[in-house]
Amino acid sequence: MNVSPAMQRYAAEIYRLQQDHQQVPMSLLSSHVESSAQATASMVKRLQKLGYLAHEPYRGVLLTPEGERIAMPSLRRHRLTEVFLVKVMKYDWAAAHELADTFERGVNDEIEDRMDELAGHPARCPHGEPIPSKDGVMPRVDDISLIEVPSGSDCVISRVRTHDLEKLDYIGELGLVPGTPFHLFSCAPFKGPLRLQTQQHDHLIGFELASSLWVEVVRMGPGNKLPPKK
């Protein structure tokens, strides 16, 4: 059976959401695909019947391996579109996600390949999320949330995991974008602020903002160890 663009879009959104949820609540999915509860329930039932997801009533949905497979083309197109909008069309990175939601619906395979070429065959979107290969393989990203990093560590911003425009604007103003190296001096207890230093500035950022930043640890702080992988 051919997989429709709508099915791919739902699968891609579930894939994104299940990075932070063991099971994706139906209400959350409906909100993110901007569809009614009834339409979302109908699509979920269809995807479940085809073996693309498992649905546990009152808890949520989770993609099967086959469901993850059909999510890859939509994820690839969306993230390539984000890069094209920022790198080639010079849009602001904070607006890229919402703009791509609309722009990508008019993109076919030929245009996708051309955008990929013009953008320099990027490996990640402007927010640091990996771009699946054309044959549907999602690259592995070995990073953790900044709030889990021991004090005294040297890190590089890997991903900025929020689509909140105000947060993205502020993170951009601070220069804490993917690829930025920094040293983490300290993290105050009880969800207190974090003090870190980039090559240009010292920053004191709140716990909520820090939780949106995912990093690769280059050198771990003395006498510390990373938390176990979840």
Sequence and secondary structure as in RCSB ss.txt:
>XXXX:A:sequence
MNVSPAMQRYAAEIYRLQQDHQQVPMSLLSSHVESSAQATASMVKRLQKLGYLAHEPYRGVLLTPEGERIAMPSL
RRHRLTEVFLVKVMKYDWAAAHELADTFERGVNDEIEDRMDELAGHPARCPHGEPIPSKDGVMPRVDDISLIEVP
SGSDCVISRVRTHDLEKLDYIGELGLVPGTPFHLFSCAPFKGPLRLQTQQHDHLIGFELASSLWVEVVRMGPGNK
LPPKK
>XXXX:A:secstr
    HHHHHHHHHHHHHTTT SSB HHHHHHHTT  HHHHHHHHHHHHHTTSEEEETTTEEEE HHHHHHHHHHH
HHHHHHHHIIIIIS   GGGHHHHHHHHGGG  HHHHHHHHHHTT  SB TTS B   TTS       EEGGGS 
TT EEEEEEE    HHHHHHHHHHT  TT EEEEEEE TTT  EEEE SS EEEE HHHHTTEEEEEEE  TT  
     
